[in-house]
Amino acid sequence: MKVGVVMGSDSDFPVMKKALEILKKFDVTYEVLLASAHRTPAVVRDFSENAAERGFSCIIAGAGMAAHLPGVIASYTTLPVIGVPLESGSLQGMDALLAIVQMPSGMPVATMAINGAKNAALLAVQLGAVTDPVLAKKYKAYRNDMEMQVVEKNKKIQTTVQSM
């Protein structure tokens, strides 16, 4: 599996890095592109139009404010696009969230929470796990590990509560 990760600004990297960390954890190959839907539209178009031929399974796109990047990418590819609204500007990411979630009918972009790059990568992993049994096994183990962490935290809380 190969995932494209696109961001509109270098200031987006601290949030989008969380997606890269998850993809790396699952041994998913990825490529990163910094490109703007408004300032480098030809780069975005070329990347998007050729993504399937280059072996990408999906594209994660982070964008703030007007957040056109995920939608523009979706207009040039039939691959799944996962949009990450980024917290920025005076509206603290609400503008980006609404811009991405309100895509027109027929042009879907999966929308994560504001700064939800980690979940974007996990959704990409889930998409890949549909046809990759090894990835599916890794994802199942990841979910089981999360479950065990909660069980252990509950034990600690119960001990604390009982000693009150």
N, C-alpha and C positions, 0 to 999 in steps of 0.2 A: 504494500500500500504506500502511496505517495500523496502528500497533502501540500497544497500551496497555502502559504500564510502571507497575507498582504496587509500592509498598514500604510496609511496616508502620510504619516509624519514620523520622524525619529523620536518625537516625544511620546509616541504610542508604544514604543518598545518595552518599557518597564511592565506594562500590563500584558502585552502580547507575548512576552517572554514566558509567561505562565503556560501558554498553549504549547510552546516549544518544549518546555520541561516535561509536560505530559506526553507529547508525541515521542520524545526521546525515551521516556520511561517504558513505553510500549514498543520500542524499536521500530517506530514508524518513520519512514524517510520523509523529509520535508524540504521545501525550498522557501526562502523568505524573499519578499520583494517590498521595497519601499517605493510607492508610486501614488500619485494623486489623481483622482478622477477629474480634477479641474486643471491642474498644472501640467500633468503628463498623460493626457488622455490616450495618446497613441501607444504608450507603453502599457497602460492598463488593457487596452483593446487587444494588443498583440499577445500579451500574457494570457488573457482570458480565452481568446479564440483558439489558441494553441495548447491549452492546458490538457485537454483530453488526449491529444496526440502525444504529449510529453509524458503521459502516464499518470497524471493526477487522478485521484478518486473523488476529491472534493476540494473546495477552497474555503479557508477561513479568512474573513476580511474584517479588520478593525477600523472603525472610523468614528470621529467625534463631530460634534456640532451638526451641520447639515447632513452628514453621514451618507453621501451619495455613493461612496466606493462599493459597498456590497451590492447595491442595486445595479450599478453600471457593470460590474463584473458579471452578475447574473444575466444581464441583457446580451452578453457576448458568448455565453457558454451554456450548455445543457447540464453541466455538472452541478451537483448540490453546492450551494453557497451558504455558509454559516456566517451571519453577521454578528459582530461584537460592538455594541455601542460603547463608546469610550467617554468617560467623565472628563468634560472640559467646558470651558466657557462659563458664562453666568448662569446657565440652566443646569449645570452639573451633570450633563449626560442625558437629561430627559429629552432634549431636542434630538439627539442621536438615536435614542431608543424609539421614539415615535417615528422618526424618518425611516428606520430600518423595518420596523414592524408593520408599517403602513404601505408595503409594496403593493402595486396594482395587481389585480386578479390576473393570473396566468404567468406571473413573474415571481415565484416564491423565493424568499430568503429566510432560512431558519434564523430566528433572533434569540440571542442570549440575553441575560441580565446585563445591566451596565457594568462594564469591566469584567464580564464573564468569559474571559479567554480560556480559563481552565475547562469550563464546561463545554466550550466550543470544541476543544481538542478531544474531550471525552465523547462528544457526539460524533466526531469524525472517526474515532476508534470504533464506536458502535456500528457506524455505517460500514466500515471495513470488515468488522467481525461477522457480518451477515454472510460473507462468502469466504472468509479466512478462518478455518478452525483453530489455528494456532493463536491468532489474535483474539478469537472468542474465548479461548481458555485463559489467556492473560487477563482479559477484561473481567471474566468471572472471578478469578483469583483476587483482582483489585477490589471488586465489590464485596467479596467475602472478607477481605482484610478490613474494609471500612466497617463492616458489621461487627467484627471482633473488637475493633477499637471502641465502638459504642458500648458493647457488652462490658468491656474492661472498665471504661469510664463509669458505667452504671454501678459496678461493684465498688469502686472507690467512693462514689456518692453515697451508696447504701451504708458503707462502713462509717463515713463521716456523719451521716444522719443518725445512725444508731448510737454513736458516741456522744451525741449532744445531750 
